[in-house]
């Protein structure tokens, strides 16, 4: 995120590079940087003749170079944006010759999503000398809640830890999807607001009472009645609550509870640091570890592996998602 801010800040100051090679697994920042360049490098009246968007599936590297070598018309520079450039992965290395001596009046933006170029090869080395290479890395799940908090803080909002966890568990690590939902909330709520689970439920449609976060908490606290109510809700709404996601999140939770049992420092700060979780949720892990000894946690992890296999149709063709969850809970609480 800091690297993105620096790229944008340099462009604002007029320190514009002739090549921006944007690559990596996370498309969100690739899109944000290319959109910023698209919107801000040229004035509106200059864009008609001097800004073009190409798509990797429709062009060759030679086409890109030919367009990049053109001179701008009635402007100081032109902008050439190549979207979906990963479709040119077999020939992208040919761009190295242009990168050795790029047209100084052209801003060439290569959007190379979901892949990376080889750092040992000529293209990487030449672009690194003449332009910017930005690698957009996928965030781990335990980093996304903090990302949400920072994005909202930049827009003058705060978010309840449970609310951010609901977004992560429902939307996963797709920053584009999460950003879209945050934009909806920012349109509805005035600046300075605290975003709560109620806001998430009312405006995004994620139930604040019947979700994977609440299921995990109910199991950890051995609240049998609440856990069964949640899985019954899941059974009635399977499309919104896929079993594979539920099992994955429970597996992650109990793996961390197992790790908790092995910690020498069980202070809130020590646990939060070791498990890489928000300190707000430490009490959930403490309670789960109290209710489930290490041996039982190991057994639960094995039960979750079995449930995962059954969710994929192995040895449980006739069982519904709800039945698999009910069977799992019976064994967990046994």
Secondary structure, DSSP 8 states (H G I E B T S, - for coil): -HHHHHHHHHHHTT---SEEEEEES-HHHHHHHHHHHHHHSS-HHHHHHHEEEEETTT--HHHHHHHHTS--SSSS-EEEEEETGGGGTTTGGGGHHHHHT--TTEEEEEEEET----TTSHHHHHHHHHSEEEE-----HHHHHHHHHHHHHHTT-EE-HHHHHHHHHHHTT-HHHHHHHHHHHHHHS-TT-EE-HHHHHHHH---SSSSHHHHHHHHHTT-HHHHHHHHHHHHHTTTTS-HHHHHHHHHHHHHHHHHHHT-S--SHHHHHHHHT--GGGHHHHHHHHHHS-HHHHHHHHHHHHHHHHHHTTSS-TT--HHHHHHHHHHHH--
